[in-house]
Amino acid sequence: MKRWEVKVYSIEGYTCIRPTIGNFLKRIFPKDHFFMEIAVNEAMNNAFLHGYKNKNCGRVSLKIEIMNDRRCIIRVEDQGEGFEGNEKIRVIEKEQEGYLDDRLLHETGRGIYIMYQASDCMIYNRLGNKVMMLKELSMDHIRSMNNKEASLTL
């Protein structure tokens, strides 16, 4: 198992390291990194904006694990009160395309949908302050990981 973790304490701090995280995700997901980068960005932004009630500061942890060179698990956790994240996922699963139609022109409400679509499996912890997104790695992903030693350097 390969594991990387970064802790960020403000939205400004995250903004500074976001390009590094994006480059790191390119090495894990060479063909569809952009979609995964957006999903991680949505999770991180949600942690700061909702977990800390728009205070833009507080600890947010991003963990990326590669399990058996076959799947990537991305976890984002804040120390906020949490919310009914799994209920939101159930609504997305039930409504599918209609979910986005109702929120397309709103400023908010699309992040969890994007995260859900980018991952193969997504779940929140019971408290709702930690999200886990799982993505199966394709053979291209595996070859890329084997050819390059991936490390997240900040």
N, C-alpha and C positions, 0 to 999 in steps of 0.2 A: 504494500500500500504506500502510495506517495501522498503526502499531505503538506499543504501550505496554509498559513494563517496570517492575517493582518488585522490589527485593531486600529480603528480610526476614532478620533474624539471630536470631530466637527465636520460639518458639510464642506467647509473650506479645505480641510485636510483631505477629505475624500476627493474633492475636485483636483487637488494637486497630484494624487496618485492614480487617478482614474486612467490616464493613458498607459501607465505601467501595467495595470490590471488588464486593460484591453489587449496589450501586446502579449501578455501571459496567456489570455484566453485564446488568442490566435494560434498559439502553439498547441493547445489542447484540441481546439476545434478549427482546423485549417480551412474548412470549406464553409461552415456556418457560424463562424465566430461572431459575426455582427449581431445575430439574433440572440446569442447567449450573452453578449456584452450588454445589450439593451436590457435583458432580463435581470442581470446582476445589478445594473444601474438602477432599475426600478426598485429592486429589493432594498438596495442601500438608501436610495432617496426616501422610500416609505419608512424605513427605520428611523431616519432623522426627522422627517416631517410629521409622521404620525406617532411613532414611538416616543418622541420627545416633544410632542405638541408644538411643532414649528420653532422650537428653541434653537435648532440647528447645532446643538452640541450635546454630547453624551457619548458613551462608548458604544460603537457598533463593531461587531466582529464578523469578518468574512473568512470562511474556511472552505478550501477546495481540496477534495480528496479524489484520488484515482484508485479505484478498487479493482484488483486483479487485472489491470490494464484493459478492462472491459467497460467500466462505467465511471462517470464523474458525478460526484455528489457535491453540491454547492450549498452551504449553509450561511445564512445571514441572521444575526441575533442582536437585538438591542435590549436594554434593561428597562424598557417602558412597561406600561400596564398591559399591553397586548390588546387583541381584539378577536372577533370570531372569524378568523381567517379560513378555517375549514368550511364554515358555512358559506362564505363567499365562493369557495371552490365548488361546493355543491350547486350553487346557483348558476355558476358558469357552465358546469357540466349539464345541467338541466336545460338552460337556454341556448347554449352554444352560440351560433351566429347572431341570434337576437340580442344577446347580452351586449355585444359591441355596437349594434345598431342604435340602441338606446343611449349609449354613452359617447358616441363618436364625436359629437360637437361640444361636449363638456370639457372643462379644463382638467378634471380629475376623473378617476374611476376606470382607467384602462390598464394601469400597471400590473395588477394581479392577473388580468386576462393575458397580457403579453407574457408574463412569467409562466403561466400555465401552458400557453401554446409553445413556448420555447423548450420546455422540459418534457420528459417522458412521464414523469411522476412528480407531483408537488404536494407537500403537506406542511401544515403548521403544527407546532407543539400545542399542548392543551391550553397554555396561557395565551398563545397567539402572538408572542414576541420573538419567535424564531421560525424561519421558513427553511425548508429543505427542498431543493430541486435536484432531481436525478435525471441524468442524460446518458443513454447508452452510447458508447463510443463505436464509430464505424471502423472499418479496417484502415481507412485513410488516417483516422485519428490515432490508431494504434501505431501505424508505421511512423507517423510524425513524432509521437512520444518516444518511440524506440530510437529514432535517428537523432533526436535532440535531447539533451539533458535539460529538462524544464526546471527553472527556479524562479521564484518571485523575489526580486531584489528591490528594496526600496531605499 
